[in-house]
Amino acid sequence: MEKVKFIDLFCGIGGFRVAMDEACTENDLVPQCVFSSDIDKHCQDSYERNFGHRPVGDITEVVPGTIPDHDILFAGFPCQPFSIIGQMKGFDDTRGTLFFHIANILNEKKPKAFVLENVKQLVGHNGGQTLKVILKTLKDLGYHVQYAVLNALDYGLPQKRERVIIVGHRDPILFTFPAPIRPFKPLSQVLERNVDQKYFASASIQEKRKERHQSAYKPSIWHENKAGNICSYPYSCALRAGASYNYLLVNGERRLTPREMFRLQGFPDTYQIGDNASQARKQAGNAVPVNLVKSVILKLLPYVAKTADMSGVVREYEVEI
């Protein structure tokens, strides 16, 4: 079986890797991660526990030329303010940011394709100038580039979580973002049956919530925003690493368990979660939705795989940016 080599930058707990492994298995391909990196030691622990090797630390200290050759690059990179944003000077506009190190690796290693993920706010950051510079930098490196804001809710997960996905490929293939997959998995397949009492909110909090809101759905996940308004749906609002403790409550009564949070992100039950509950909550809140990026990867794999039928290769329409 053919191997497809990839690298996993800002890998966190391995959402991209789980998605790649599943997508390759479905296409009789062997995924081979040749390099991974994340600066968070707790994420490194989770990654090592599940995949058998520990990611390298600070990517800013890695020389691009030392990274093994690979077919595809994945990166859920943080969005930092750019130092000289809006001047359209390519690398010069991105120096001092973590995106600059992704661009350096792409420039040095020239993989066939990449998939980048970020929060949807990147689209409007600094009046759209940040994204404009990122796209121009990637195109200047010789890639055909497209982006879209995708919602995990549209790809089988019961979680409203919007992310901007940037896809690039060196050859002019006909790539389109995946169509929505419906319906999403019902909460009944996500929620655990027997939940420890420690996850339940106090009686007073439960009473106050139910005095202010009655849900039309059962089961449901109740969401309280910063203004104190409560709403509920047959799915979850976006998991957030830094949210208040009772930000999301199942049926207005209890917090999500770590396993439920990982399920909402598309991680299989075989994924091993550490014993630190607060770290599990943070890691789930920062993770990439597995089903969402898997759908994107499946559209790229026929091009990335060496033995793929390339008869559909055509000049791609360039989206105006």
Backbone bond lengths (Angstrom), bond angles and torsions (degrees), N, CA, C in turn:
res aa  C-N    CA-C-N  psi(-1)  N-CA   C-N-CA  omega(-1)  CA-C   N-CA-C  phi
1 M - - - 1.463 - - 1.517 110.00 -
2 E 1.313 115.50 142.31 1.462 120.63 -174.87 1.525 111.90 -74.83
3 K 1.331 116.02 139.09 1.451 121.81 177.72 1.523 109.98 -92.34
4 V 1.325 115.70 140.21 1.459 122.33 173.30 1.522 106.82 -118.21
5 K 1.328 116.15 115.50 1.462 121.27 -175.98 1.533 110.47 -89.57
6 F 1.321 115.16 139.11 1.467 119.27 179.11 1.522 110.55 -145.73
7 I 1.330 115.82 161.46 1.458 121.09 172.93 1.522 108.13 -121.48
8 D 1.319 115.66 153.12 1.458 123.54 -169.82 1.532 108.45 -126.93
9 L 1.335 116.81 92.38 1.462 121.71 -176.07 1.526 111.00 -94.46
10 F 1.356 116.01 146.78 1.462 120.74 -174.14 1.532 107.48 48.19
11 C 1.317 114.68 49.63 1.473 121.82 -164.41 1.516 113.70 -72.63
12 G 1.353 117.98 -17.60 1.453 118.78 -177.95 1.515 110.87 56.10
13 I 1.327 116.37 -128.19 1.463 120.53 -178.58 1.528 112.07 -97.55
14 G 1.346 117.31 5.14 1.458 119.05 171.32 1.515 116.49 101.14
15 G 1.333 118.34 28.42 1.458 120.79 178.56 1.519 112.94 -60.03
16 F 1.333 116.72 -44.21 1.458 120.34 177.33 1.525 110.39 -62.68
17 R 1.320 116.00 -38.88 1.460 119.06 -176.94 1.532 111.27 -68.04
18 V 1.324 117.74 -41.95 1.460 120.35 176.42 1.533 109.72 -59.95
19 A 1.331 116.33 -44.25 1.463 120.79 -179.99 1.526 111.29 -62.42
20 M 1.333 117.07 -42.92 1.466 121.41 -179.88 1.525 110.56 -66.25
21 D 1.312 117.08 -43.13 1.459 120.45 179.27 1.528 110.98 -59.81
22 E 1.334 116.56 -44.94 1.464 120.25 -178.85 1.525 111.23 -67.72
23 A 1.346 117.13 -42.07 1.466 120.78 -178.87 1.524 111.10 -64.46
24 C 1.331 117.15 -41.71 1.466 120.67 179.85 1.528 111.01 -67.18
25 T 1.321 116.85 -41.38 1.462 120.30 179.37 1.528 110.58 -59.26
26 E 1.324 116.88 -39.82 1.458 120.78 -179.92 1.527 112.35 -68.58
27 N 1.340 116.79 -17.53 1.464 120.75 -177.97 1.524 112.81 -114.38
28 D 1.341 116.44 19.68 1.463 122.08 178.42 1.527 111.87 54.85
29 L 1.326 115.90 41.39 1.458 122.76 176.78 1.522 108.47 -118.79
30 V 1.319 116.17 155.55 1.459 121.15 178.70 1.529 109.14 -105.74
31 P 1.340 118.54 111.96 1.461 120.54 177.81 1.522 110.62 -76.12
32 Q 1.311 116.64 135.56 1.467 120.17 179.51 1.522 109.05 -132.75
33 C 1.326 116.13 106.44 1.462 121.03 176.83 1.527 108.08 -80.55
34 V 1.324 116.97 116.98 1.461 120.82 -176.02 1.526 112.37 -101.56
35 F 1.353 116.21 -7.71 1.470 118.94 179.27 1.526 107.94 -166.89
36 S 1.338 116.05 138.42 1.463 121.07 174.19 1.522 108.75 -141.13
37 S 1.333 115.58 154.61 1.457 119.48 -176.93 1.523 110.99 -151.70
38 D 1.335 115.80 134.90 1.465 121.99 170.21 1.522 108.00 -161.36
39 I 1.308 116.56 139.60 1.467 120.98 -173.89 1.527 112.50 -83.76
40 D 1.343 117.48 -17.78 1.465 121.78 -176.92 1.538 110.41 -79.25
41 K 1.319 116.70 119.26 1.470 120.88 -175.64 1.525 112.15 -66.34
42 H 1.333 117.50 -33.55 1.457 119.84 178.99 1.534 110.56 -69.30
43 C 1.327 116.23 -37.94 1.468 119.36 175.03 1.526 110.64 -66.16
44 Q 1.330 116.34 -38.42 1.463 119.94 176.54 1.526 110.41 -59.47
45 D 1.335 116.19 -40.28 1.473 120.49 178.62 1.529 110.54 -61.11
46 S 1.334 116.56 -46.59 1.470 120.59 -178.65 1.522 110.79 -64.97
47 Y 1.320 115.89 -41.72 1.466 120.72 -179.43 1.528 110.33 -63.17
48 E 1.323 115.55 -45.09 1.465 119.98 -179.59 1.529 110.89 -66.11
49 R 1.314 116.69 -38.85 1.459 121.03 -179.99 1.529 111.53 -61.16
50 N 1.337 116.37 -35.35 1.462 120.94 -173.94 1.524 114.78 -97.51
51 F 1.327 117.58 -25.77 1.468 119.27 -174.02 1.525 114.17 -120.05
52 G 1.335 116.18 -4.56 1.456 118.71 171.35 1.509 116.17 86.35
53 H 1.327 118.67 -0.24 1.461 119.30 172.67 1.522 109.85 -144.97
54 R 1.321 115.37 152.23 1.460 121.41 -174.30 1.528 110.54 -94.02
55 P 1.333 117.73 129.67 1.462 119.67 178.13 1.521 112.01 -63.33
56 V 1.333 115.22 149.74 1.461 121.33 171.53 1.529 107.63 -64.85
57 G 1.317 117.41 155.00 1.463 121.21 -178.36 1.516 114.52 -79.61
58 D 1.309 116.93 -119.80 1.462 123.61 -172.44 1.529 111.87 -60.83
59 I 1.329 117.11 116.24 1.466 121.54 -178.52 1.524 111.43 -66.71
60 T 1.329 117.39 -23.49 1.467 119.58 -179.25 1.522 111.74 -69.19
61 E 1.332 117.01 -15.37 1.460 120.64 -179.79 1.532 112.45 -99.82
62 V 1.335 116.57 3.16 1.464 121.44 -179.23 1.527 109.94 -94.36
63 V 1.320 117.15 127.83 1.467 121.87 176.02 1.529 107.83 -78.71
64 P 1.347 118.68 121.08 1.468 120.92 -175.55 1.523 113.96 -51.87
65 G 1.333 117.56 -37.93 1.456 120.79 -177.59 1.510 114.23 -65.55
66 T 1.345 117.75 -18.18 1.465 121.04 -179.94 1.525 112.46 -84.62
67 I 1.321 117.29 -10.10 1.459 121.39 179.62 1.527 108.82 -76.94
68 P 1.327 118.46 133.26 1.473 120.45 -179.62 1.528 112.30 -60.69
69 D 1.318 115.90 154.19 1.460 120.81 174.89 1.523 109.54 -60.30
70 H 1.318 116.34 148.63 1.461 120.12 -177.97 1.529 109.42 -154.00
71 D 1.328 114.82 161.60 1.460 121.33 -178.95 1.525 112.71 -89.25
72 I 1.317 115.66 -32.35 1.464 119.55 -175.45 1.527 110.10 -145.42
73 L 1.327 115.37 143.34 1.469 122.37 179.69 1.517 108.63 -113.32
74 F 1.340 115.99 132.48 1.455 122.21 174.33 1.521 108.89 -115.43
75 A 1.321 116.95 142.24 1.462 119.64 177.40 1.523 110.24 -158.89
76 G 1.332 116.03 122.13 1.456 121.60 170.13 1.512 107.57 -99.40
77 F 1.328 116.48 74.80 1.460 120.81 -167.61 1.530 112.73 -81.45
78 P 1.346 117.39 147.33 1.462 120.81 175.05 1.527 110.15 -69.57
79 C 1.325 116.27 149.60 1.472 120.62 178.22 1.519 108.36 -99.29
80 Q 1.314 116.26 107.19 1.457 120.95 176.19 1.525 109.56 -101.40
81 P 1.338 118.28 152.29 1.461 119.70 172.88 1.528 110.06 -61.56
82 F 1.318 116.63 135.75 1.462 120.85 -179.69 1.522 109.92 -84.19
83 S 1.337 115.68 143.82 1.466 120.25 -173.15 1.527 113.36 -73.63
84 I 1.340 118.21 -36.77 1.468 120.83 -177.32 1.525 108.05 -126.49
85 I 1.334 115.64 51.20 1.446 119.39 -169.82 1.526 112.31 -68.02
86 G 1.330 116.05 143.34 1.452 121.57 171.41 1.511 115.90 93.52
87 Q 1.323 118.57 -2.39 1.460 120.54 -179.00 1.522 112.52 -89.34
88 M 1.346 116.73 -7.19 1.456 122.73 178.11 1.526 112.83 56.71
89 K 1.325 114.97 44.38 1.468 120.85 179.89 1.530 112.13 -105.21
90 G 1.312 117.11 23.81 1.462 120.10 175.66 1.510 112.75 58.62
91 F 1.343 116.55 -123.81 1.460 121.54 -178.53 1.526 112.19 -52.47
92 D 1.332 117.23 -39.19 1.461 120.22 -176.90 1.526 112.12 -62.29
93 D 1.333 116.45 -28.16 1.458 119.98 178.20 1.526 112.33 -80.00
94 T 1.313 118.05 -14.84 1.467 120.28 -175.38 1.518 113.44 -111.98
95 R 1.309 118.43 -4.66 1.462 120.38 179.28 1.527 109.69 -59.06
96 G 1.333 115.11 140.21 1.459 120.01 -178.81 1.516 112.89 88.78
97 T 1.343 117.67 -2.46 1.466 120.72 177.42 1.524 109.26 -112.04
98 L 1.319 115.76 161.13 1.457 119.66 179.12 1.530 111.28 -71.44
99 F 1.324 116.84 -27.43 1.473 119.08 176.51 1.526 110.68 -60.99
100 F 1.322 117.83 -32.21 1.463 122.42 179.96 1.526 111.02 -55.99
101 H 1.344 116.83 -36.13 1.466 120.32 -178.02 1.526 111.17 -74.32
102 I 1.332 117.41 -30.81 1.465 120.00 172.22 1.521 109.44 -64.46
103 A 1.326 115.86 -47.14 1.468 120.51 -179.93 1.522 111.25 -60.59
104 N 1.307 117.25 -39.07 1.469 120.98 178.33 1.526 111.41 -62.18
105 I 1.333 116.31 -41.97 1.468 120.46 179.92 1.528 110.17 -67.12
106 L 1.327 117.07 -42.88 1.467 120.47 177.31 1.530 110.66 -60.52
107 N 1.302 116.26 -40.37 1.468 121.20 -179.75 1.520 111.68 -66.30
108 E 1.329 116.17 -37.01 1.468 121.24 -176.81 1.526 111.99 -81.44
109 K 1.335 117.49 -44.92 1.465 121.52 -170.51 1.536 113.26 -97.03
110 K 1.330 117.09 -23.86 1.476 122.36 175.99 1.538 113.66 50.62
111 P 1.323 118.21 55.15 1.471 119.44 176.31 1.526 110.82 -64.70
112 K 1.319 116.08 162.69 1.463 120.55 -179.66 1.525 112.26 -62.96
113 A 1.337 115.96 -35.21 1.461 118.94 -173.38 1.521 110.56 -154.55
114 F 1.324 115.03 166.25 1.463 120.70 174.20 1.523 108.83 -147.12
115 V 1.337 114.94 156.65 1.458 122.65 171.68 1.524 106.94 -133.33
116 L 1.328 116.38 120.90 1.461 122.03 178.61 1.521 108.94 -113.60
117 E 1.329 115.86 147.56 1.472 120.49 -178.37 1.511 109.53 -133.09
118 N 1.343 115.65 141.87 1.453 120.88 178.86 1.522 108.97 -154.87
119 V 1.336 116.17 172.13 1.462 120.44 177.34 1.523 109.36 -67.64
120 K 1.327 116.81 152.30 1.466 120.32 -175.90 1.532 112.04 -65.07
121 Q 1.346 116.80 -21.23 1.464 120.41 179.69 1.532 112.34 -64.37
122 L 1.332 117.08 -15.51 1.458 120.36 177.52 1.529 110.95 -58.96
123 V 1.330 117.28 -32.99 1.463 121.22 -176.95 1.525 111.24 -60.96
124 G 1.333 116.77 -39.56 1.463 119.48 -177.91 1.514 114.32 -101.31
125 H 1.341 117.38 2.70 1.465 120.22 -176.64 1.530 111.11 -60.77
126 N 1.325 115.60 131.01 1.467 121.84 178.99 1.535 110.94 53.33
127 G 1.355 114.71 44.01 1.454 119.24 177.46 1.522 113.74 66.54
128 G 1.334 116.60 23.49 1.460 120.78 179.97 1.514 114.22 87.82
129 Q 1.333 117.27 -4.38 1.464 120.45 -175.97 1.521 112.74 -69.96
130 T 1.352 116.90 -35.46 1.471 119.35 -179.75 1.525 110.84 -60.19
131 L 1.330 116.24 -50.57 1.463 119.93 -179.99 1.521 110.68 -63.19
132 K 1.321 116.85 -37.20 1.470 120.92 -179.43 1.528 110.68 -60.53
133 V 1.322 116.45 -42.51 1.467 120.34 179.16 1.524 110.91 -68.35
134 I 1.341 116.45 -40.95 1.466 120.22 178.30 1.522 110.35 -59.07
135 L 1.335 117.29 -48.59 1.466 121.02 -178.73 1.519 112.17 -63.63
136 K 1.325 116.19 -41.60 1.468 119.05 179.14 1.523 111.36 -65.02
137 T 1.327 116.61 -40.49 1.464 120.34 178.39 1.522 110.80 -60.50
138 L 1.319 116.90 -43.97 1.463 121.39 -179.87 1.529 111.40 -66.08
139 K 1.320 116.97 -39.51 1.468 120.30 178.50 1.530 110.62 -68.34
140 D 1.330 116.41 -37.27 1.465 119.73 178.08 1.524 111.70 -64.37
141 L 1.341 117.15 -21.58 1.462 121.59 177.62 1.525 111.75 -82.53
142 G 1.324 116.60 -0.24 1.464 120.10 175.68 1.516 114.96 97.52
143 Y 1.346 117.04 19.72 1.463 120.50 -178.46 1.531 111.20 -107.35
144 H 1.325 114.98 145.62 1.462 121.58 167.44 1.525 105.64 -84.31
145 V 1.324 117.00 126.58 1.464 120.73 -167.55 1.528 110.92 -127.13
146 Q 1.324 115.48 136.70 1.454 122.82 173.05 1.523 108.92 -136.47
147 Y 1.319 116.54 155.13 1.460 119.53 173.74 1.520 109.39 -140.12
148 A 1.324 115.04 157.89 1.467 121.31 176.75 1.519 108.26 -156.09
149 V 1.315 116.04 150.99 1.466 121.33 171.56 1.527 106.92 -94.13
150 L 1.327 116.20 116.92 1.459 122.27 -177.18 1.529 109.33 -114.90
151 N 1.318 115.43 151.37 1.459 121.83 -177.88 1.526 109.55 -115.26
152 A 1.332 116.56 127.83 1.466 120.66 179.94 1.522 111.65 -56.59
153 L 1.334 116.82 -28.89 1.460 121.73 179.69 1.529 111.49 -62.23
154 D 1.328 116.75 -25.34 1.462 121.86 -179.60 1.527 112.89 -86.74
155 Y 1.325 117.20 -0.59 1.468 120.20 -177.01 1.526 111.64 -128.69
156 G 1.337 114.65 38.29 1.455 119.92 169.49 1.510 117.06 92.24
157 L 1.338 118.26 -5.58 1.460 120.24 -177.78 1.523 110.56 -102.51
158 P 1.326 118.87 136.09 1.464 121.19 179.24 1.534 111.83 -81.85
159 Q 1.318 115.27 58.95 1.458 121.66 -179.90 1.531 108.77 -148.55
160 K 1.331 116.34 124.29 1.460 120.34 176.26 1.529 107.80 -81.68
161 R 1.319 115.71 98.71 1.468 121.30 -175.05 1.527 108.02 -139.21
162 E 1.316 117.25 106.50 1.457 122.17 -176.12 1.525 110.24 -96.25
163 R 1.324 115.64 134.00 1.454 122.06 -179.91 1.529 109.77 -138.75
164 V 1.328 115.48 144.66 1.459 119.25 173.41 1.528 107.65 -86.62
165 I 1.317 115.78 130.24 1.460 122.76 179.28 1.525 107.98 -116.34
166 I 1.328 115.71 126.50 1.467 121.58 178.65 1.519 107.65 -112.91
167 V 1.331 116.36 123.37 1.464 122.26 -178.35 1.524 108.99 -117.12
168 G 1.318 115.23 135.70 1.459 120.31 176.53 1.514 111.20 -135.20
169 H 1.344 116.69 147.15 1.468 121.54 177.22 1.521 108.07 -147.20
170 R 1.329 115.52 144.87 1.461 120.42 -173.54 1.529 111.91 -74.20
171 D 1.314 117.56 -40.00 1.464 121.06 179.78 1.527 110.34 -89.00
172 P 1.332 117.75 153.51 1.470 121.33 -177.37 1.524 112.68 -80.14
173 I 1.332 115.34 69.07 1.467 119.12 179.56 1.524 110.27 -83.27
174 L 1.320 115.49 165.62 1.457 120.96 176.20 1.527 108.21 -90.39
175 F 1.323 116.40 91.02 1.466 120.63 -179.84 1.517 109.61 -105.97
176 T 1.314 116.41 135.07 1.456 122.27 171.78 1.522 108.07 -131.70
177 F 1.315 116.28 148.63 1.456 119.48 177.75 1.534 109.71 -69.11
178 P 1.332 117.06 149.30 1.472 120.35 -175.20 1.521 112.46 -65.11
179 A 1.311 115.19 144.18 1.464 120.98 175.96 1.528 109.25 -70.81
180 P 1.327 118.13 153.90 1.464 120.77 178.11 1.519 112.04 -57.56
181 I 1.335 114.99 146.07 1.465 122.39 178.38 1.526 107.51 -112.51
182 R 1.287 117.07 117.79 1.457 121.46 -179.29 1.528 109.73 -124.95
183 P 1.328 118.39 157.78 1.459 125.01 -7.58 1.524 111.18 -82.09
184 F 1.328 116.28 168.44 1.461 118.91 175.11 1.525 109.57 -78.77
185 K 1.311 115.92 159.86 1.468 121.91 -178.34 1.529 109.47 -61.44
186 P 1.323 118.94 133.06 1.473 120.20 179.14 1.521 111.53 -69.07
187 L 1.324 115.29 151.44 1.462 120.24 -179.80 1.524 111.66 -60.05
188 S 1.318 117.07 -27.18 1.467 119.95 -179.67 1.521 112.04 -61.37
189 Q 1.332 116.76 -23.75 1.466 120.66 177.61 1.524 112.67 -91.29
190 V 1.319 116.74 -2.30 1.461 122.29 -178.99 1.525 111.40 -107.64
191 L 1.324 116.28 -40.45 1.458 120.98 -174.01 1.523 111.55 -75.75
192 E 1.315 115.37 139.88 1.460 121.21 178.25 1.529 109.93 -80.06
193 R 1.332 115.62 149.66 1.468 120.45 -177.22 1.527 112.14 -79.34
194 N 1.300 116.61 -45.58 1.466 120.64 -177.47 1.521 109.25 -109.87
195 V 1.317 116.05 111.17 1.460 121.79 -174.27 1.516 109.94 -118.57
196 D 1.319 115.48 133.26 1.461 121.93 179.92 1.535 110.10 -59.52
197 Q 1.324 115.04 143.29 1.467 121.54 -178.16 1.526 112.17 -59.39
198 K 1.330 117.80 -23.30 1.464 120.44 -177.53 1.521 112.67 -64.77
199 Y 1.315 117.29 -17.50 1.467 119.94 179.98 1.527 112.61 -85.96
200 F 1.323 117.61 -9.63 1.455 120.22 -177.17 1.530 110.83 -82.82
201 A 1.327 115.12 139.08 1.459 120.51 175.14 1.526 108.68 -69.44
202 S 1.315 116.13 162.50 1.462 119.71 179.80 1.528 109.83 -64.67
203 A 1.323 115.55 159.99 1.464 120.50 -179.16 1.524 110.95 -59.99
204 S 1.325 117.28 -37.26 1.470 120.47 -179.08 1.524 111.37 -67.05
205 I 1.333 117.41 -39.87 1.470 120.27 178.50 1.523 110.10 -66.18
206 Q 1.332 116.98 -43.06 1.461 120.52 178.56 1.529 110.84 -60.77
207 E 1.326 116.63 -43.43 1.462 120.71 -178.90 1.525 111.07 -64.46
208 K 1.330 116.88 -42.69 1.462 120.32 -179.58 1.521 111.08 -64.75
209 R 1.334 116.50 -40.94 1.467 119.52 179.51 1.533 109.92 -62.79
210 K 1.321 116.46 -45.78 1.462 120.07 -174.47 1.526 112.47 -74.51
211 E 1.337 117.12 -20.66 1.456 119.99 173.35 1.534 110.82 -71.12
212 R 1.340 115.81 -29.93 1.470 120.81 -175.04 1.520 113.39 -97.23
213 H 1.341 116.92 -14.38 1.469 118.39 -175.19 1.516 111.45 -151.90
214 Q 1.328 115.20 139.82 1.460 122.12 172.42 1.524 107.16 -124.97
215 S 1.319 116.22 126.69 1.458 119.95 -174.97 1.527 111.56 -88.91
216 A 1.336 114.48 144.71 1.467 120.84 176.01 1.522 110.99 -87.75
217 Y 1.347 116.41 -3.08 1.465 120.42 -174.77 1.520 110.70 -121.16
218 K 1.314 114.88 146.37 1.474 121.46 175.27 1.533 108.14 -148.00
219 P 1.335 119.46 117.62 1.468 125.30 -3.16 1.531 111.45 -74.18
220 S 1.310 114.42 164.21 1.462 120.80 178.56 1.517 109.27 -147.92
221 I 1.307 114.70 162.97 1.467 120.08 173.82 1.515 107.46 -117.97
222 W 1.323 114.90 121.94 1.453 121.38 -177.17 1.526 109.45 -89.80
223 H 1.318 114.88 138.15 1.460 121.87 -177.53 1.522 109.16 -123.41
224 E 1.325 116.60 127.89 1.464 121.21 175.11 1.521 108.79 -112.23
225 N 1.336 117.04 121.75 1.465 119.76 -179.19 1.526 111.03 -85.57
226 K 1.340 115.71 -178.81 1.463 120.19 -175.18 1.522 112.67 -64.17
227 A 1.324 115.85 -25.94 1.462 119.82 -179.96 1.522 112.25 -83.09
228 G 1.334 116.14 -4.07 1.450 120.27 179.29 1.509 114.34 90.22
229 N 1.328 117.55 4.02 1.456 120.90 177.94 1.528 109.85 -76.77
230 I 1.308 116.88 140.96 1.466 122.17 -176.76 1.525 109.73 -116.07
231 C 1.312 115.42 136.15 1.463 121.25 173.67 1.524 107.48 -139.96
232 S 1.317 116.80 163.55 1.462 119.99 179.63 1.513 109.76 -145.57
233 Y 1.343 114.98 149.65 1.455 121.84 -176.05 1.534 109.11 -144.28
234 P 1.337 116.85 166.24 1.467 119.70 174.13 1.522 110.98 -81.86
235 Y 1.305 116.49 25.66 1.457 124.34 176.28 1.523 107.43 -153.18
236 S 1.302 116.54 174.31 1.464 121.21 -178.49 1.523 111.12 -97.97
237 C 1.317 116.35 145.61 1.464 119.40 164.49 1.534 106.88 -71.73
238 A 1.312 116.85 170.79 1.462 120.76 -173.31 1.523 112.16 -59.31
239 L 1.332 115.89 130.64 1.457 120.52 171.68 1.517 108.34 -63.50
240 R 1.333 116.99 140.34 1.460 121.29 -179.29 1.518 109.16 -132.65
241 A 1.329 115.13 129.71 1.468 119.96 -176.71 1.522 111.87 -62.51
242 G 1.330 117.10 -36.15 1.462 119.64 -174.63 1.511 114.26 -105.43
243 A 1.328 118.08 19.49 1.463 120.93 -177.32 1.531 111.14 -73.50
244 S 1.325 115.81 162.17 1.465 120.00 176.62 1.525 109.89 -62.86
245 Y 1.302 115.20 159.38 1.462 120.67 -172.26 1.526 112.12 -59.37
246 N 1.348 116.39 -37.97 1.469 120.98 -177.16 1.530 111.86 -106.08
247 Y 1.320 116.39 28.90 1.474 122.58 179.51 1.522 111.66 -57.56
248 L 1.322 117.68 -43.00 1.459 123.28 177.27 1.528 109.14 -123.00
249 L 1.335 116.52 130.63 1.462 120.47 178.54 1.525 109.54 -130.63
250 V 1.309 116.39 129.38 1.460 121.97 177.02 1.523 108.47 -70.55
251 N 1.334 117.02 121.46 1.465 123.40 -178.37 1.532 112.19 54.29
252 G 1.332 116.83 24.75 1.456 121.38 179.56 1.507 113.72 71.75
253 E 1.345 116.89 15.94 1.466 120.12 -171.67 1.522 115.00 -121.52
254 R 1.312 117.17 -39.15 1.460 118.01 -172.50 1.520 111.82 -142.47
255 R 1.331 114.63 160.27 1.455 121.26 177.02 1.523 110.51 -79.27
256 L 1.296 115.92 160.95 1.462 121.23 176.06 1.527 109.86 -71.82
257 T 1.316 116.88 143.75 1.462 120.99 173.63 1.531 108.66 -80.59
258 P 1.332 118.41 161.33 1.466 119.98 176.69 1.525 112.86 -54.50
259 R 1.338 117.57 -43.25 1.469 119.55 -179.34 1.523 111.08 -62.86
260 E 1.321 117.29 -39.86 1.467 120.49 178.47 1.529 111.17 -63.82
261 M 1.329 116.85 -39.45 1.466 119.97 179.13 1.527 110.85 -65.65
262 F 1.313 116.55 -40.95 1.459 119.86 178.90 1.527 110.68 -67.64
263 R 1.323 117.27 -36.05 1.466 120.20 176.07 1.527 110.53 -64.68
264 L 1.321 117.44 -39.98 1.464 120.82 178.84 1.525 111.67 -62.20
265 Q 1.335 117.00 -24.62 1.460 121.84 177.29 1.523 112.44 -92.29
266 G 1.336 117.25 -0.01 1.456 120.25 176.05 1.513 115.42 90.58
267 F 1.334 118.23 7.29 1.460 120.38 178.48 1.529 109.57 -76.63
268 P 1.326 118.07 136.41 1.466 120.84 179.43 1.525 110.63 -70.28
269 D 1.319 116.18 160.07 1.462 120.34 -180.00 1.526 112.35 -67.86
270 T 1.322 117.14 -13.89 1.467 119.99 175.56 1.529 111.39 -74.65
271 Y 1.350 117.12 -13.55 1.465 119.53 178.65 1.528 108.58 -69.93
272 Q 1.322 116.17 128.29 1.451 121.80 -176.48 1.532 110.77 -86.79
273 I 1.324 115.53 121.51 1.464 122.31 -179.99 1.524 108.67 -98.35
274 G 1.324 116.88 136.41 1.462 120.96 179.97 1.528 112.27 -67.95
275 D 1.325 116.51 170.81 1.465 121.98 -176.83 1.525 113.35 -80.43
276 N 1.335 117.47 -16.09 1.462 121.14 -178.18 1.530 108.90 -80.22
277 A 1.339 117.06 105.19 1.469 121.97 -174.71 1.518 112.19 -63.92
278 S 1.334 116.41 -38.78 1.457 119.00 -178.84 1.520 111.47 -67.94
279 Q 1.329 117.89 -36.73 1.468 121.43 175.70 1.527 111.08 -69.30
280 A 1.330 117.34 -38.36 1.470 120.77 178.18 1.525 109.89 -61.42
281 R 1.325 116.33 -41.76 1.466 121.37 178.41 1.523 110.99 -63.49
282 K 1.322 116.10 -44.17 1.464 120.92 178.95 1.518 111.03 -64.69
283 Q 1.325 116.87 -44.30 1.461 121.04 -177.23 1.525 111.51 -66.33
284 A 1.323 116.66 -41.58 1.466 119.59 177.54 1.527 110.27 -64.08
285 G 1.325 116.39 -39.62 1.463 120.46 -179.02 1.504 113.80 -67.38
286 N 1.325 117.13 -25.10 1.469 121.51 -179.37 1.527 113.12 -97.54
287 A 1.316 117.96 -7.26 1.463 121.18 -172.17 1.526 112.21 -74.20
288 V 1.324 114.77 158.19 1.458 121.48 174.41 1.535 108.07 -84.59
289 P 1.342 118.88 139.83 1.472 120.03 177.69 1.532 110.39 -66.59
290 V 1.306 116.35 117.69 1.468 121.51 -173.47 1.525 111.61 -59.73
291 N 1.316 117.97 -49.28 1.466 120.98 -176.30 1.522 112.15 -61.13
292 L 1.327 116.39 -36.73 1.464 120.48 -178.41 1.525 110.77 -64.17
293 V 1.333 116.73 -53.34 1.467 118.69 -177.08 1.526 111.44 -72.41
294 K 1.331 117.26 -26.91 1.463 119.60 175.80 1.532 110.16 -62.91
295 S 1.334 117.31 -40.16 1.460 121.01 178.94 1.524 111.15 -62.08
296 V 1.338 116.41 -36.95 1.473 120.89 177.93 1.526 110.16 -70.18
297 I 1.326 116.36 -44.43 1.469 121.03 -179.41 1.522 110.99 -60.37
298 L 1.319 117.27 -40.12 1.468 120.80 179.84 1.526 111.77 -60.20
299 K 1.333 117.08 -30.47 1.468 120.03 178.44 1.526 111.46 -76.21
300 L 1.338 116.60 -23.66 1.474 121.02 -178.26 1.522 113.53 -91.34
301 L 1.325 117.21 -26.98 1.461 120.85 -172.05 1.533 114.70 -56.54
302 P 1.334 119.86 -39.76 1.475 118.54 179.48 1.519 112.81 -59.42
303 Y 1.328 116.75 -28.19 1.467 120.74 177.81 1.523 111.35 -82.76
304 V 1.324 116.67 -41.26 1.463 121.21 -175.49 1.521 111.40 -69.26
305 A 1.342 116.90 -38.49 1.465 120.45 -179.44 1.521 110.34 -66.79
306 K 1.321 116.22 132.54 1.469 121.51 -175.09 1.525 112.18 -62.36
307 T 1.332 117.54 -33.54 1.460 120.96 -174.91 1.521 112.57 -90.48
308 A 1.325 117.09 8.25 1.461 119.62 -175.57 1.518 111.40 -66.73
309 D 1.325 115.48 151.97 1.457 122.03 174.57 1.525 108.08 -74.89
310 M 1.315 117.97 111.87 1.458 122.38 -175.82 1.521 112.23 -97.14
311 S 1.328 117.78 19.22 1.458 120.23 -177.85 1.525 112.28 -65.64
312 G 1.333 116.33 -18.99 1.459 118.99 -178.37 1.514 113.72 -91.54
313 V 1.322 118.04 8.70 1.457 120.90 -179.19 1.524 110.04 -69.66
314 V 1.326 115.63 123.20 1.458 120.71 178.65 1.518 108.47 -140.39
315 R 1.316 115.81 168.31 1.453 120.25 176.48 1.525 108.91 -70.10
316 E 1.321 116.69 125.61 1.454 120.28 -175.82 1.516 110.77 -84.73
317 Y 1.307 115.51 142.83 1.462 120.86 175.30 1.521 108.97 -70.24
318 E 1.311 116.33 128.35 1.449 121.18 -179.05 1.531 109.81 -83.83
319 V 1.329 116.23 122.90 1.455 120.38 179.18 1.521 108.55 -78.00
320 E 1.317 116.75 134.01 1.460 120.96 178.46 1.517 109.60 -68.80
321 I 1.326 115.60 137.60 1.462 119.37 178.26 1.517 109.61 -126.02
